[in-house]
Amino acid sequence: MTISMIAAHDPNLVIGRKGSLPWHIPEDLAHFKNRTRGHCVVMGRGVFDELSEKPLPGRRNIILTRSRNYENVEVCRNKEQVLKLLRDEEKIYIIGGAEIYRLFYPSCDRLEMTHIHQIYQGDTFFPEYRHEIGTVWKEVAREEQEDFAFVDYERIRKP
Ligand SMILES: NC(=O)c1ccc[n+]([C@@H]2O[C@H](COP(=O)([O-])OP(=O)(O)OC[C@H]3O[C@@H](n4cnc5c(N)ncnc54)[C@H](OP(=O)(O)O)[C@@H]3O)[C@@H](O)[C@H]2O)c1
């Protein structure tokens, strides 16, 4: 199973503000849709709240929560349960938020990042990974746009 984290962050690693995205970038939303379509997406209860508890269509949706129950998605209580449940999936996407990125960062194989050039105010952050580029992470793809860049990294060293 390949575990990929997909996220967009600003130059200070801001990913969220007051429970939402700080920006509205339609190209990034389209990129997210294209990458995750047909795959399994794993998210925290915070992100599921943000989606008004509606699963993302065309994808298998897994929600991490210690206490809540939902009828319309699969629910896991911890990381081990996620990995066991999804062991036969070829590729899974960790789609946030901050708590779930931190939880899976040590075990993920790929980072599919959007680097947003503008600085935003925020209260949630992606884990610091940039000091590990070159030792733990290798850049394998980059697509530059005017206001942001799509950059993929592959793990070259286990933690
Ligand atoms: N820029 C991006 O790419 C991006 C992507 C995704 C999200 N975001 C932003 O990130 C923010 C949300 O992040 P967040 O950190 O507040 O929320 P989150 O990570 O989505 O969810 C946190 C919740 O997940 C559950 N949880 C966490 N660790 C767990 C564990 N080990 N086992 C079981 N359940 C666990 C808990 O739910 P319970 O309290 O129910 O137990 C916890 O309250 C929003 O602002 C959102 O817009 C940004």
The ligand as a Tripos MOL2 file, in Angstrom:
@<TRIPOS>MOLECULE
LIG
   48    52     1     0     0
SMALL
NO_CHARGES

@<TRIPOS>ATOM
      1 N1         -4.5590   23.1380    3.2500 N.am      1 LIG1
      2 C1         -4.8660   21.8540    3.2300 C.2       1 LIG1
      3 O1         -4.3920   21.1080    2.3690 O.2       1 LIG1
      4 C2         -5.7830   21.3040    4.2700 C.ar      1 LIG1
      5 C3         -6.2090   19.9720    4.1750 C.ar      1 LIG1
      6 C4         -7.0490   19.4820    5.1680 C.ar      1 LIG1
      7 C5         -7.4650   20.3010    6.2140 C.ar      1 LIG1
      8 N2         -7.0350   21.5750    6.2540 N.ar      1 LIG1
      9 C6         -7.4390   22.4530    7.3870 C.3       1 LIG1
     10 O2         -7.0710   21.8450    8.6210 O.3       1 LIG1
     11 C7         -7.9980   22.2640    9.6260 C.3       1 LIG1
     12 C8         -8.5510   21.0310   10.3330 C.3       1 LIG1
     13 O3         -7.4960   20.3550   10.9820 O.3       1 LIG1
     14 P1         -7.6170   19.8570   12.5040 P.3       1 LIG1
     15 O4         -6.2640   19.4300   12.9580 O.co2     1 LIG1
     16 O5         -8.3530   20.9000   13.2690 O.co2     1 LIG1
     17 O6         -8.6400   18.6460   12.3960 O.3       1 LIG1
     18 P2         -8.5020   17.1580   11.8170 P.3       1 LIG1
     19 O7         -7.0930   16.6830   11.8360 O.co2     1 LIG1
     20 O8         -9.2700   17.0820   10.5390 O.co2     1 LIG1
     21 O9         -9.3940   16.3460   12.8780 O.3       1 LIG1
     22 C9         -9.0500   16.2810   14.2390 C.3       1 LIG1
     23 C10        -9.9260   15.2020   14.8660 C.3       1 LIG1
     24 O10        -9.5250   13.9160   14.3680 O.3       1 LIG1
     25 C11        -9.7060   12.9440   15.3680 C.3       1 LIG1
     26 N3         -8.4070   12.3520   15.6740 N.ar      1 LIG1
     27 C12        -7.1950   12.9530   15.7350 C.ar      1 LIG1
     28 N4         -6.2240   12.0640   16.0490 N.ar      1 LIG1
     29 C13        -6.8420   10.8680   16.1700 C.ar      1 LIG1
     30 C14        -6.3780    9.5710   16.4780 C.ar      1 LIG1
     31 N5         -5.0840    9.3190   16.7080 N.pl3     1 LIG1
     32 N6         -7.2780    8.5690   16.5120 N.ar      1 LIG1
     33 C15        -8.5960    8.8060   16.2670 C.ar      1 LIG1
     34 N7         -9.0980   10.0110   15.9660 N.ar      1 LIG1
     35 C16        -8.2220   11.0360   15.9200 C.ar      1 LIG1
     36 C17       -10.2900   13.6630   16.5760 C.3       1 LIG1
     37 O11       -11.7080   13.6080   16.4050 O.3       1 LIG1
     38 P3        -12.7400   13.5080   17.6630 P.3       1 LIG1
     39 O12       -12.5850   14.8170   18.3880 O.co2     1 LIG1
     40 O13       -14.0740   13.3160   17.0270 O.co2     1 LIG1
     41 O14       -12.2780   12.3140   18.4770 O.co2     1 LIG1
     42 C18        -9.7980   15.0780   16.3900 C.3       1 LIG1
     43 O15       -10.6050   16.0330   17.0430 O.3       1 LIG1
     44 C19        -9.0790   23.0730    8.9160 C.3       1 LIG1
     45 O16        -8.7860   24.4510    9.0420 O.3       1 LIG1
     46 C20        -8.9240   22.6580    7.4680 C.3       1 LIG1
     47 O17        -9.3680   23.6490    6.5480 O.3       1 LIG1
     48 C21        -6.2150   22.0920    5.3130 C.ar      1 LIG1
@<TRIPOS>BOND
     1     1     2 1
     2     2     3 2
     3     2     4 1
     4     4     5 ar
     5     4    48 ar
     6     5     6 ar
     7     6     7 ar
     8     7     8 ar
     9     8     9 1
    10     8    48 ar
    11     9    10 1
    12     9    46 1
    13    10    11 1
    14    11    12 1
    15    11    44 1
    16    12    13 1
    17    13    14 1
    18    14    15 2
    19    14    16 1
    20    14    17 1
    21    17    18 1
    22    18    19 2
    23    18    20 1
    24    18    21 1
    25    21    22 1
    26    22    23 1
    27    23    24 1
    28    23    42 1
    29    24    25 1
    30    25    26 1
    31    25    36 1
    32    26    27 ar
    33    26    35 ar
    34    27    28 ar
    35    28    29 ar
    36    29    30 ar
    37    29    35 ar
    38    30    31 1
    39    30    32 ar
    40    32    33 ar
    41    33    34 ar
    42    34    35 ar
    43    36    37 1
    44    36    42 1
    45    37    38 1
    46    38    39 2
    47    38    40 1
    48    38    41 1
    49    42    43 1
    50    44    45 1
    51    44    46 1
    52    46    47 1
@<TRIPOS>SUBSTRUCTURE
     1 LIG1         1 GROUP 0 **** ****
